[in-house]
Amino acid sequence: MLRFEHVSKRYPNGTVAVDGLDFEVNEGELVTLVGPSGCGKTTTMKLVNRLEEPTSGRILLDGEDVSRVDPVKLRRRIGYVIQQVGLFPHRTVLDNTATVPVLLGRGRKAARQRAAELLELVGLDPAVYGGRYPDQLSGGQRQRVGVARALAADPPVLLMDEPFGAVDPVVRERLQNEFLRLQQEVRKTVLFVTHDIEEAVRLGDRIAVFGEGRIEQYDSPAAVLGAPATDYVASFVGSDRGLKRLSVTPVERGDLEQPPVVHLADSMATARERMRADGVRWAVVLDEDDVLHGWVSAGDSGASGEERERESVGTVAGHARRMEAWLRLGSSLKTAFSTMLQYDAGWIAVLDEEDRLLGVLTPSTLHEALRRSIDADTRSVERSDVELETVNGA
């Protein structure tokens, strides 16, 4: 979809902004360009829509050299979102969003209808926000309008230059979540500039880590964090890259342990027997449809004989407790770790989309999952093929 071939940009004063860029962005892929200020990432983006012209090399958009396309027509085919948003202050939100379709010759009514659809897509009710002006919106709302306007002409490529950098951390996280949801629906080819490695890791399908005008590493977020290609990349992503990697490592079936399972209608005597057989003091409780209900304890081992007898009377339904610590298969290890801490849980249930239990994740298996993920990237194998060495050599 988008390919850089030996692209360089040198200014008359001798400054080299980018030097010999060679990389490709696949259709529907979100690539984050990350690096410190002045490393060339914004210049790289501006070369795509010809706000800057390369000194050498060429950039191909869907096989066509962008230098041979009229720059005005080219920019109308490429969505562009910047940190300052750049909305027209004298135009309503709806008309701001409809700007490019109108310029492309679409009728005003059709353009406004498309704008209303996009405002709804980015989480802004057009009936509420469409008639407002930019100064009547919060910073986060203006950013959403900027994204909607960039998508209005249905461009194949979307350029985003630190679009969420000017809002507070809470709003920024919400905007990132909203954009990830949106990207799952529209699947645009995106170049996303940021100086924040955590944002790059969270959003990108692949990351281009920039040094001084050059790409030091171009790979998946997990690979960049798990196997930095150079000392520069290792320094840039930080010594806590193992923790950052938790956010890009999903929970897989092979990470799970199988706990004792009981049903609501089972007797407590049966439940306690299953727990004893597994050598644990708890079991997961399912309902009659095998959907997660909660958990049940074997009881207080220090209780008196009478108390233990009372704990064993009746069915599991009368003793089951609500399950708070759970997540879906495919959630990140960071989410799993956060859930454990939030509920002070020694294990969390992992469910499929129908709320059926697949297994449980413990602190030990979470750590093993992270180690397998790093080893898999280092050795270019599947996580399931990695055999971990333990302290005792097992």
C-alpha positions in Angstrom: 0.0 0.0 0.0 2.7 2.5 1.0 6.4 2.0 0.3 9.5 4.1 0.9 12.4 3.4 -1.4 15.8 4.9 -0.4 14.0 8.2 0.7 16.2 11.0 2.0 15.5 14.6 2.8 18.3 17.2 3.0 17.8 20.9 3.5 20.0 23.6 1.9 21.8 24.3 5.2 23.1 20.7 5.2 20.6 19.3 7.8 19.7 15.7 7.0 16.1 15.2 8.2 15.7 11.6 7.0 18.4 9.4 5.4 17.8 6.4 3.2 14.4 5.2 4.5 13.4 1.8 3.2 10.2 0.4 4.6 6.7 -0.7 3.6 3.3 -0.3 5.3 0.8 -3.0 4.3 -2.9 -2.3 3.5 -4.9 -1.9 6.7 -1.8 -1.7 8.9 -1.3 0.8 11.6 2.4 1.7 11.9 3.7 4.0 14.6 6.7 6.2 14.0 8.4 6.8 17.4 11.5 8.6 18.5 12.7 11.7 20.2 12.1 15.2 18.9 14.1 16.1 15.8 14.6 12.5 14.7 12.7 12.8 11.4 9.4 11.1 12.1 7.2 14.1 11.3 9.2 14.9 8.2 8.7 11.3 7.1 5.0 11.7 7.4 5.0 15.0 5.5 6.8 13.4 2.6 3.8 11.2 2.0 1.4 14.0 1.3 4.1 16.3 -0.2 4.1 18.9 2.5 7.8 18.1 2.1 9.5 16.9 -1.0 12.2 14.2 -0.8 15.8 15.0 -2.0 16.2 11.5 -3.3 14.3 8.3 -3.5 10.6 7.8 -4.0 7.4 7.0 -2.2 4.8 4.8 -3.7 1.1 4.9 -2.7 -0.7 1.9 -4.1 2.1 1.5 -6.6 2.0 5.1 -7.8 4.9 7.5 -7.3 3.4 10.4 -5.2 5.8 12.9 -6.8 3.8 12.4 -10.1 0.5 13.2 -8.5 -0.9 16.8 -8.2 -0.3 17.6 -4.5 -3.7 19.1 -3.9 -5.5 16.0 -5.4 -3.1 13.8 -3.4 -3.9 15.5 -0.1 -7.6 15.1 -0.7 -7.0 11.3 -0.9 -5.0 11.2 2.3 -6.5 11.9 5.7 -4.4 14.1 8.0 -4.8 14.6 11.7 -2.5 16.9 13.7 -2.1 17.7 17.4 -3.7 21.1 17.0 -6.6 19.6 15.1 -6.9 22.6 12.8 -10.7 22.9 12.7 -12.3 26.0 11.1 -13.5 28.1 14.1 -16.3 29.8 12.1 -17.8 26.5 10.9 -20.0 24.1 12.8 -18.7 20.6 13.7 -20.9 19.1 11.0 -19.6 21.4 8.3 -16.0 21.0 9.5 -16.4 17.3 9.1 -18.0 17.6 5.6 -15.2 19.9 4.3 -13.3 17.4 2.1 -16.3 15.6 0.6 -17.6 19.0 -0.5 -14.2 19.9 -2.0 -14.3 16.6 -3.9 -17.6 17.6 -5.5 -20.0 15.7 -3.3 -23.3 17.5 -2.8 -23.7 19.4 0.4 -26.6 17.3 1.6 -24.7 14.0 0.9 -21.5 15.4 2.5 -23.3 16.4 5.6 -25.0 13.0 5.8 -21.6 11.3 5.6 -20.3 13.7 8.2 -23.1 12.8 10.6 -22.3 9.1 10.2 -18.7 9.7 11.0 -19.4 11.8 14.0 -21.5 9.0 15.4 -18.7 6.5 14.5 -16.2 8.5 16.7 -18.6 8.7 19.6 -20.2 12.2 19.0 -23.9 12.3 18.6 -24.5 14.6 15.5 -27.8 15.7 16.9 -26.0 17.0 20.0 -22.6 18.1 18.6 -23.2 18.7 14.9 -24.4 22.3 15.3 -21.7 23.3 17.8 -18.6 25.3 17.0 -15.1 24.1 17.9 -14.7 26.5 20.8 -17.7 24.8 22.4 -16.0 21.5 22.6 -13.4 19.9 24.9 -10.0 19.1 23.7 -10.8 15.5 23.4 -14.0 16.2 21.5 -12.1 18.4 19.0 -9.6 15.6 18.4 -12.5 13.2 17.6 -13.9 15.7 15.1 -10.4 15.9 13.6 -10.4 12.1 13.1 -13.9 12.2 11.7 -12.9 14.9 9.2 -9.9 13.0 8.1 -12.0 9.9 7.4 -14.8 11.9 5.6 -13.5 11.2 2.1 -12.9 7.6 2.9 -9.1 7.9 2.2 -7.0 4.8 1.8 -4.2 6.3 4.0 -4.5 8.2 7.3 -1.6 10.3 8.6 -1.7 11.2 12.3 0.9 13.5 13.8 0.8 13.2 17.6 -3.0 13.6 17.5 -3.5 12.9 21.2 -0.5 14.7 22.6 -2.3 17.9 23.7 -4.8 16.3 26.1 -4.5 15.1 29.6 -3.6 11.4 30.3 -7.1 10.3 31.2 -8.6 11.7 28.0 -5.7 10.5 26.0 -6.3 6.9 27.1 -10.0 7.2 26.2 -9.1 8.6 22.7 -6.6 5.7 22.2 -9.3 3.2 23.1 -11.8 4.9 20.8 -9.3 5.0 17.9 -8.4 1.3 18.4 -12.1 0.5 18.2 -12.5 2.7 15.2 -9.6 1.1 13.4 -11.0 -2.3 13.9 -14.1 -1.1 11.9 -12.5 1.0 9.1 -9.1 -0.8 8.8 -7.3 2.2 7.3 -3.6 2.2 6.4 -2.2 4.5 9.1 1.1 6.2 9.8 0.9 7.5 13.4 3.7 9.7 14.8 4.4 9.8 18.5 7.3 10.4 20.9 5.7 8.1 23.5 6.8 4.5 23.3 3.9 3.3 25.4 1.4 4.9 22.9 3.4 3.4 20.0 3.3 -0.1 21.6 -0.4 0.1 22.4 -1.6 1.3 19.0 0.8 0.0 16.5 0.7 -3.3 14.5 4.4 -2.5 13.8 6.7 0.2 15.2 9.4 2.1 13.4 11.9 3.3 16.0 13.7 6.4 14.7 17.2 7.5 15.6 18.7 10.5 13.8 16.9 10.4 10.5 17.1 6.6 10.3 15.0 3.7 11.3 16.9 1.7 14.0 14.3 -1.1 14.2 11.1 -1.9 12.3 9.1 -4.7 13.8 6.1 -5.7 15.9 5.7 -4.1 19.3 6.4 -7.4 21.1 9.7 -7.8 19.1 10.9 -4.3 19.7 10.3 -4.7 23.5 11.5 -8.2 23.7 14.5 -8.1 21.4 15.8 -4.5 20.8 17.9 -4.5 17.7 20.5 -2.0 18.9 21.7 -0.5 22.1 19.9 2.7 21.0 16.6 1.0 20.8 17.1 -0.7 24.1 17.8 2.6 25.7 14.9 4.3 24.1 12.3 1.7 25.0 13.6 1.7 28.6 14.8 -0.7 31.2 11.2 -1.5 32.1 10.5 -2.9 28.6 9.5 -6.2 30.1 6.7 -4.5 31.9 5.7 -2.6 28.7 5.6 -5.9 26.9 2.8 -7.1 29.2 0.5 -4.8 27.3 1.2 -6.4 23.9 1.3 -10.1 25.0 -2.1 -11.8 24.9 -3.3 -14.5 27.1 -3.4 -17.8 25.2 -4.9 -21.2 25.9 -1.5 -22.7 26.5 -0.9 -20.3 29.4 -3.8 -21.6 31.4 -4.1 -24.1 34.3 -7.2 -26.3 34.7 -8.7 -25.9 38.2 -11.2 -28.2 39.9 -14.7 -27.4 38.6 -18.0 -27.9 40.3 -21.6 -27.0 39.5 -24.2 -25.2 41.5 -26.3 -28.3 42.0 -23.3 -30.4 43.3 -23.1 -31.2 47.0 -20.5 -29.4 49.1 -19.2 -32.8 50.1 -18.5 -33.6 46.4 -16.9 -30.2 45.9 -14.6 -30.7 48.9 -13.6 -34.1 47.6 -12.6 -32.6 44.2 -10.6 -29.9 45.9 -8.8 -32.4 48.1 -8.0 -34.5 45.0 -6.4 -31.5 43.3 -4.6 -30.4 46.5 -6.2 -26.9 46.5 -8.7 -25.2 48.7 -10.9 -23.6 46.1 -12.9 -24.6 43.0 -14.5 -22.7 40.1 -18.3 -22.8 40.1 -20.3 -23.1 36.9 -24.1 -23.0 36.3 -26.2 -25.6 34.5 -25.0 -24.2 31.1 -21.4 -24.4 32.1 -21.2 -20.6 32.3 -19.0 -19.1 35.0 -20.9 -18.4 38.2 -18.2 -17.9 40.8 -16.0 -19.8 43.1 -16.2 -21.9 46.3 -13.8 -22.5 49.2 -13.1 -25.7 50.9 -13.6 -23.9 54.2 -11.4 -22.9 57.1 -8.8 -25.6 57.8 -8.6 -24.4 61.4 -12.3 -24.6 62.0 -13.8 -27.0 64.5 -15.3 -30.3 63.5 -18.8 -28.9 63.9 -17.9 -25.9 61.8 -16.4 -28.0 59.1 -19.5 -30.2 59.0 -21.6 -27.1 58.6 -19.5 -25.9 55.7 -20.0 -29.3 54.0 -23.8 -29.3 54.3 -26.0 -28.5 51.3 -25.2 -27.7 47.7 -22.5 -25.5 46.2 -25.2 -22.9 45.4 -25.5 -22.1 49.0 -21.8 -21.5 49.5 -20.6 -20.1 46.1 -19.1 -16.6 46.0 -19.3 -14.1 43.2 -16.3 -14.1 40.8 -14.8 -10.7 40.3 -11.4 -11.6 38.9 -11.9 -12.7 35.3 -11.1 -11.7 31.7 -11.5 -12.9 28.1 -9.0 -15.1 26.3 -6.8 -12.8 24.2 -6.7 -10.0 26.8 -3.2 -8.7 27.5 -1.0 -9.9 30.3 -1.1 -6.3 31.5 -4.8 -6.5 32.0 -4.4 -9.9 33.7 -1.8 -8.5 36.1 -3.9 -5.4 36.8 -6.9 -7.6 37.5 -4.9 -9.7 40.0 -3.8 -6.6 41.8 -7.2 -5.0 41.8 -8.9 -7.9 43.4 -5.9 -9.2 45.4 -6.4 -12.5 43.6 -4.1 -15.4 43.5 -5.7 -16.5 40.2 -8.1 -15.2 37.6 -10.6 -17.0 35.4 -10.2 -16.8 31.7 -13.4 -17.1 29.6 -14.4 -17.4 26.0 -17.0 -15.1 24.3 -19.9 -17.2 25.7 -18.6 -16.8 29.3 -17.5 -20.4 29.4 -14.4 -21.2 31.5 -11.2 -22.0 29.6 -8.9 -22.2 32.6 -7.2 -19.9 35.1 -4.1 -17.7 35.1 -1.9 -17.5 38.1 1.0 -15.2 38.9 3.4 -18.1 38.0 1.7 -18.9 34.7 1.5 -15.2 33.8 5.3 -14.9 34.3 5.8 -18.1 32.2 3.6 -16.6 29.4 5.8 -13.5 29.3 9.0 -15.5 29.2 7.7 -17.8 26.4 6.6 -14.8 24.4 10.1 -13.2 24.6 11.8 -16.5 23.8 9.5 -17.1 20.9 10.3 -13.8 19.3 14.1 -14.2 19.9 14.1 -17.7 18.3 11.4 -17.0 15.7 9.1 -19.8 16.8 5.6 -20.1 18.2 5.0 -19.6 21.9 3.6 -23.1 22.2 7.0 -24.5 20.9 9.0 -22.8 23.7 10.1 -25.0 26.6 11.1 -23.0 29.7 14.0 -23.9 31.9 13.2 -23.5 35.6 15.4 -22.9 38.6 15.4 -26.6 39.5 16.1 -27.6 35.8 12.7 -29.0 35.1 
